[in-house]
Amino acid sequence: MTGQMLLWKGLGSWRAEVSARYVGAHRGFVGDLTVDAAGCVLTYPDLAQRVSP
């Protein structure tokens, strides 16, 4: 799980962002989201420091 990228294909950027915020909130992440040009790839920059076993 450490350093894992959250990846959505075939979703609009809005749905992907909402999904990532939901997943992040319920896993205790606080990092900002990063969205690529296509709006379908989101990552938590500080995921490695925040993930719990």
C-alpha positions as CSV (number, residue, x, y, z in Angstrom):
1,M,0.0,0.0,0.0
2,T,2.9,2.3,0.7
3,G,3.4,4.8,-2.1
4,Q,0.5,3.4,-4.1
5,M,-1.1,5.5,-6.8
6,L,-4.9,5.8,-6.9
7,L,-5.9,5.4,-10.5
8,W,-9.2,5.8,-12.2
9,K,-9.8,5.2,-15.9
10,G,-12.9,6.2,-17.8
11,L,-14.1,8.6,-15.1
12,G,-14.4,12.3,-15.3
13,S,-12.0,14.4,-13.2
14,W,-14.9,15.5,-10.9
15,R,-15.9,11.9,-10.1
16,A,-12.3,10.8,-9.7
17,E,-11.5,13.7,-7.4
18,V,-14.6,13.0,-5.2
19,S,-13.7,9.3,-5.0
20,A,-10.1,10.1,-4.1
21,R,-11.3,12.5,-1.4
22,Y,-13.7,9.9,0.0
23,V,-11.0,7.2,0.1
24,G,-8.5,9.5,1.6
25,A,-10.8,10.8,4.2
26,H,-11.8,7.3,5.3
27,R,-8.2,6.1,5.4
28,G,-6.9,9.1,7.4
29,F,-4.8,10.8,4.7
30,V,-4.4,14.5,4.8
31,G,-2.2,15.1,1.8
32,D,-3.3,17.2,-1.2
33,L,-4.5,15.5,-4.3
34,T,-2.6,15.6,-7.5
35,V,-4.5,15.3,-10.8
36,D,-2.8,14.8,-14.2
37,A,-3.7,16.6,-17.4
38,A,-6.3,13.9,-18.2
39,G,-7.9,14.4,-14.8
40,C,-7.9,10.6,-14.1
41,V,-4.8,10.0,-12.0
42,L,-4.7,11.1,-8.4
43,T,-2.0,10.6,-5.8
44,Y,-1.3,11.5,-2.2
45,P,2.2,13.0,-2.2
46,D,2.8,12.1,1.5
47,L,1.1,8.7,1.4
48,A,4.3,6.9,2.4
49,Q,4.6,8.8,5.6
50,R,0.9,8.4,6.6
51,V,-0.1,4.9,5.6
52,S,-0.6,2.5,8.5
53,P,0.0,-1.3,8.4
